[in-house]
């Protein structure tokens, strides 16, 4: 009986050590998440503060700051400008990025490795470098600074997002699908619309959503390329120069909510459910 009791008691210290290790990992992960998201939680919380003073404890809860946003014509115009820029930049990025990804996956051409690295370069560069470079180029060719210039700048910076995501999905598609389509007499365009696109549509939609979110929140490139029209991030930045108010917190909370929804949808769509090539 004593030996059986000892055998049963032996795993307990090991089990306790495993539980302690799990607890330490959970505490570490909680600390990291708190470091990342506590400032956002504070911003959202103070957007409901009745007082303009950003001090704790709050004096009460109110929705007045959100109501003021609805009557702010400059803010509404800046919001629709941001939607226009982000939608147009995302569309341009998809129009260029999807064919580029297909070319990288299907075509062997001289300088292919260099081409792939050059596509990734704009997203690796700091936004201020991209903005200054585009500003110099546009002034050299006589292109006026405007929302259209911002669209081109955003599309240039975000092209790598679409190319990398779509290229990764194409790499996991069996080449036999395109070969079977060609054997059945389909043209290149028919193969793309009937075979390739349905298999990569989640990557296209997901990368497009991610590009839209990044374009909507972008400041450095926008700062150098925008003309008289403000985008929403630029409006927030200019307003904050006069002081931080709960109205700014309300704008930020809405942007956080919209960005979180788009990023969540993009992550869900980018989850790869296809089998790798054989």
C-alpha positions as CSV (number, residue, x, y, z in Angstrom):
1,X,0.0,0.0,0.0
2,X,2.8,2.4,0.8
3,X,4.5,1.8,-2.6
4,X,1.2,2.4,-4.4
5,X,0.7,5.6,-2.4
6,X,4.2,6.8,-3.3
7,X,3.6,6.1,-7.0
8,X,0.4,8.1,-6.9
9,X,2.0,11.0,-5.1
10,X,5.0,11.2,-7.4
11,X,3.3,13.1,-10.3
12,X,1.9,15.8,-8.1
13,X,5.1,18.0,-8.0
14,X,5.5,17.6,-11.7
15,X,1.8,18.6,-12.2
16,X,2.3,21.6,-9.9
17,X,5.3,22.7,-11.9
18,X,3.4,22.4,-15.2
19,X,0.6,24.5,-13.7
20,X,3.0,27.1,-12.4
21,X,4.6,27.3,-15.9
22,X,1.3,27.8,-17.5
23,X,0.4,30.4,-15.0
24,X,3.6,32.3,-15.7
25,X,3.0,32.2,-19.4
26,X,-0.5,33.5,-18.9
27,X,0.7,36.3,-16.8
28,X,3.4,37.2,-19.3
29,X,0.9,37.2,-22.2
30,X,-1.6,39.3,-20.1
31,X,1.2,41.8,-19.4
32,X,2.1,42.1,-23.1
33,X,-1.5,42.5,-24.2
34,X,-2.0,45.1,-21.5
35,X,1.0,47.0,-22.7
36,X,-0.3,47.0,-26.2
37,X,-4.0,47.7,-25.6
38,X,-4.3,49.5,-22.4
39,X,-3.7,53.0,-24.1
40,X,-6.5,52.1,-26.5
41,X,-8.8,51.2,-23.6
42,X,-8.0,54.5,-21.9
43,X,-8.8,56.4,-25.1
44,X,-12.1,54.7,-25.5
45,X,-13.0,55.1,-21.9
46,X,-12.3,58.9,-21.8
47,X,-14.4,59.4,-25.0
48,X,-17.4,58.9,-22.7
49,X,-16.2,61.4,-20.0
50,X,-18.6,64.3,-19.3
51,X,-15.7,66.6,-18.5
52,X,-13.2,68.0,-21.0
53,X,-10.5,67.4,-18.4
54,X,-8.7,64.1,-19.1
55,X,-8.2,63.2,-15.4
56,X,-9.0,60.2,-13.4
57,X,-11.6,59.5,-11.9
58,X,-14.0,60.5,-14.6
59,X,-16.8,62.9,-13.6
60,X,-19.5,60.9,-15.4
61,X,-20.6,59.2,-18.6
62,X,-22.0,60.9,-21.7
63,X,-22.5,60.5,-25.4
64,X,-22.3,64.2,-26.1
65,X,-18.8,64.0,-27.7
66,X,-20.1,61.5,-30.3
67,X,-23.1,63.8,-31.0
68,X,-20.8,66.7,-31.6
69,X,-18.9,64.6,-34.2
70,X,-22.2,64.2,-36.2
71,X,-22.6,68.0,-36.5
72,X,-18.9,68.7,-37.4
73,X,-19.0,69.4,-41.1
74,X,-15.2,69.5,-41.5
75,X,-14.8,66.2,-39.8
76,X,-17.5,64.6,-42.0
77,X,-15.8,65.9,-45.1
78,X,-12.4,64.6,-43.9
79,X,-14.0,61.2,-43.2
80,X,-15.5,60.9,-46.7
81,X,-12.1,62.1,-48.2
82,X,-10.4,59.3,-46.3
83,X,-13.0,56.7,-47.5
84,X,-12.5,58.0,-51.1
85,X,-8.7,57.8,-50.8
86,X,-8.6,54.4,-49.1
87,X,-11.2,52.8,-51.6
88,X,-9.4,54.2,-54.6
89,X,-5.9,53.2,-53.4
90,X,-7.1,49.7,-52.5
91,X,-8.7,49.3,-55.9
92,X,-5.5,50.5,-57.7
93,X,-3.4,48.2,-55.5
94,X,-5.6,45.2,-56.4
95,X,-5.6,46.0,-60.1
96,X,-1.7,46.1,-60.1
97,X,-1.0,43.7,-57.3
98,X,-3.0,40.6,-58.4
99,X,-1.4,40.4,-61.9
100,X,2.0,41.0,-60.4
101,X,1.5,38.1,-57.9
102,X,0.4,35.9,-60.8
103,X,3.4,36.9,-62.8
104,X,5.7,36.0,-59.9
105,X,4.0,32.6,-59.5
106,X,3.5,31.5,-63.1
107,X,6.2,33.3,-65.2
108,X,9.9,32.8,-65.2
109,X,11.7,36.0,-66.5
110,X,15.1,37.6,-66.1
111,X,15.4,39.6,-62.9
112,X,12.4,37.8,-61.2
113,X,14.2,37.8,-57.8
114,X,15.1,41.5,-58.0
115,X,11.5,42.3,-59.1
116,X,10.1,40.5,-56.0
117,X,12.5,42.4,-53.7
118,X,11.7,45.8,-55.4
119,X,7.9,45.2,-54.8
120,X,8.6,44.7,-51.1
121,X,10.8,47.8,-50.8
122,X,8.1,50.5,-50.5
123,X,6.4,48.9,-47.5
124,X,9.8,48.4,-45.9
125,X,10.7,52.1,-46.3
126,X,9.6,54.6,-43.7
127,X,6.5,56.5,-44.7
128,X,8.3,59.8,-44.6
129,X,10.8,58.6,-47.2
130,X,8.0,57.5,-49.5
131,X,6.2,60.7,-49.0
132,X,9.2,62.9,-49.8
133,X,10.1,60.8,-52.8
134,X,6.6,61.0,-54.2
135,X,6.5,64.7,-53.5
136,X,9.7,65.4,-55.5
137,X,8.5,63.2,-58.4
138,X,5.1,64.9,-58.6
139,X,6.6,68.3,-58.6
140,X,9.2,67.3,-61.2
141,X,6.5,66.1,-63.6
142,X,4.0,68.9,-62.8
143,X,1.4,66.8,-61.0
144,X,-0.6,68.9,-58.6
145,X,-0.8,67.8,-54.9
146,X,-4.3,66.5,-54.3
147,X,-6.3,63.5,-53.0
148,X,-5.4,61.8,-56.3
149,X,-1.7,62.2,-55.5
150,X,-2.4,60.7,-52.1
151,X,-4.1,57.8,-53.8
152,X,-1.0,57.1,-56.0
153,X,1.3,57.4,-52.9
154,X,-0.8,55.0,-50.8
155,X,-1.1,52.5,-53.7
156,X,2.7,52.5,-54.1
157,X,3.3,52.0,-50.4
158,X,0.7,49.2,-50.0
159,X,1.3,47.3,-53.2
160,X,3.5,44.8,-51.3
161,X,0.6,43.9,-49.0
162,X,-1.5,42.6,-51.9
163,X,1.3,41.0,-53.8
164,X,2.7,39.0,-50.8
165,X,-0.7,37.7,-49.6
166,X,-1.9,36.7,-53.1
167,X,1.4,35.2,-54.0
168,X,1.4,33.1,-50.9
169,X,-2.0,31.8,-51.8
170,X,-1.0,31.1,-55.4
171,X,2.0,29.1,-54.1
172,X,-0.4,26.7,-52.4
173,X,-2.6,26.1,-55.4
174,X,-2.0,22.9,-57.4
175,X,-0.7,23.8,-60.8
176,X,-2.8,21.0,-62.2
177,X,-5.9,23.2,-62.0
178,X,-4.6,25.7,-64.5
179,X,-3.3,22.9,-66.7
180,X,-6.7,21.1,-66.7
181,X,-8.4,24.4,-67.6
182,X,-6.0,24.9,-70.5
183,X,-6.5,21.3,-71.7
184,X,-10.2,21.9,-71.8
185,X,-9.7,24.8,-74.2
186,X,-10.0,27.7,-71.8
187,X,-8.1,30.9,-72.6
188,X,-5.8,32.7,-70.1
189,X,-8.6,35.1,-69.0
190,X,-11.1,32.3,-68.7
191,X,-8.7,30.3,-66.5
192,X,-8.2,33.3,-64.3
193,X,-11.9,34.2,-63.8
194,X,-13.2,30.6,-63.6
195,X,-10.3,28.8,-61.9
196,X,-7.7,31.0,-60.4
197,X,-9.8,33.9,-59.0
198,X,-12.3,31.6,-57.1
199,X,-9.4,29.9,-55.4
200,X,-7.6,33.1,-54.3
201,X,-10.6,35.3,-53.7
202,X,-10.3,35.1,-49.9
203,X,-6.7,36.3,-50.2
204,X,-7.7,39.1,-52.6
205,X,-10.5,40.3,-50.3
206,X,-8.5,39.9,-47.1
207,X,-5.5,41.8,-48.5
208,X,-7.8,44.4,-49.9
209,X,-9.3,45.0,-46.5
210,X,-5.9,45.2,-44.9
211,X,-4.8,47.7,-47.5
212,X,-7.9,49.8,-47.0
213,X,-7.3,49.9,-43.2
214,X,-3.7,50.9,-43.6
215,X,-4.5,53.6,-46.2
216,X,-7.4,55.0,-44.1
217,X,-5.1,55.5,-41.1
218,X,-1.9,56.6,-43.0
219,X,-0.4,60.0,-42.2
220,X,3.3,60.4,-43.3
221,X,2.6,59.9,-47.1
222,X,-0.6,61.9,-46.9
223,X,1.1,64.8,-45.1
224,X,3.4,65.4,-48.1
225,X,1.0,64.7,-50.9
226,X,-2.3,66.2,-49.8
227,X,-3.5,69.5,-51.1
228,X,-6.3,71.6,-49.6
229,X,-8.5,68.7,-48.8
230,X,-7.9,67.0,-45.5
231,X,-8.2,63.3,-44.7
232,X,-9.5,62.2,-41.3
233,X,-6.1,61.3,-39.8
234,X,-4.7,64.7,-40.9
235,X,-7.8,66.5,-39.4
236,X,-7.2,64.7,-36.1
237,X,-3.5,65.6,-36.2
238,X,-4.2,69.2,-36.8
239,X,-6.9,69.3,-34.1
240,X,-4.7,67.7,-31.5
241,X,-2.2,70.6,-32.0
242,X,-4.7,72.7,-30.1
243,X,-5.0,70.2,-27.3
244,X,-6.4,66.8,-26.6
245,X,-10.1,66.7,-26.0
246,X,-12.8,64.0,-25.5
247,X,-14.0,64.7,-29.0
248,X,-10.6,63.5,-30.3
249,X,-11.0,60.4,-28.1
250,X,-14.4,59.8,-29.7
251,X,-13.0,60.1,-33.2
252,X,-10.2,57.7,-32.2
253,X,-12.6,55.2,-30.7
254,X,-14.6,55.1,-33.9
255,X,-11.5,54.6,-36.0
256,X,-10.3,51.8,-33.7
257,X,-13.7,50.1,-34.0
258,X,-13.7,50.3,-37.8
259,X,-10.1,49.2,-38.1
260,X,-10.6,46.3,-35.7
261,X,-13.6,45.1,-37.7
262,X,-11.7,45.3,-41.0
263,X,-8.6,43.6,-39.7
264,X,-10.6,40.8,-38.1
265,X,-12.4,40.2,-41.4
266,X,-9.1,40.2,-43.3
267,X,-7.5,37.8,-40.9
268,X,-10.5,35.4,-41.2
269,X,-10.4,35.6,-45.0
270,X,-6.7,35.1,-45.1
271,X,-6.8,31.8,-43.2
272,X,-5.4,29.3,-45.7
273,X,-7.7,26.3,-46.1
274,X,-6.1,25.0,-49.3
275,X,-3.6,22.1,-49.5
276,X,0.0,22.8,-50.5
277,X,1.3,22.0,-53.9
278,X,2.6,18.5,-54.5
